[in-house]
Amino acid sequence: MLTLDASNTIIEHALQKAQEMNLPPLSIAVVDQGGHLKSIVRQDNAPFFLATIAYGKAWGAVSMGRSTRKMGEIFIDRPHFLNALINLADGKFVAVPGGVLIAKDGQVVGAVGISGASSDEDEACAITGIEAAGFEAKI
């Protein structure tokens, strides 16, 4: 189970990684396996919309059972299907890297979404946070 403490640990370590990488201010969202928000932070001076993007990355990953990187790759040749999913999800679906599944013993227990740096940097911070909290990052 993904607890609030575990969610906050993921965020804490993702922020530490971002600081090590000298990244701009980020927003980080953690959702459980049902897409329900567990924790969210928006660093000082991060644009307010980043929180919505971070949540969309986390929600999109857990709703489809794959990282947003994988979804982006799948939908390159299927943009109409991606647009349909975005509409069906009322816009809560962001299919660019930065949304990573959280697993324990092979079972998905949630996802992390990060926005504010490049998509690859967002993803690296998510992986670091997940692994530091004792979970498996599924990209």
Summary of the structure (lengths in Angstrom):
residues: 139
radius of gyration: 13.4
end to end distance: 19.5
largest distance: 39.3
contacts: 503
relative contact order: 0.23
helix: 47%
strand: 22%
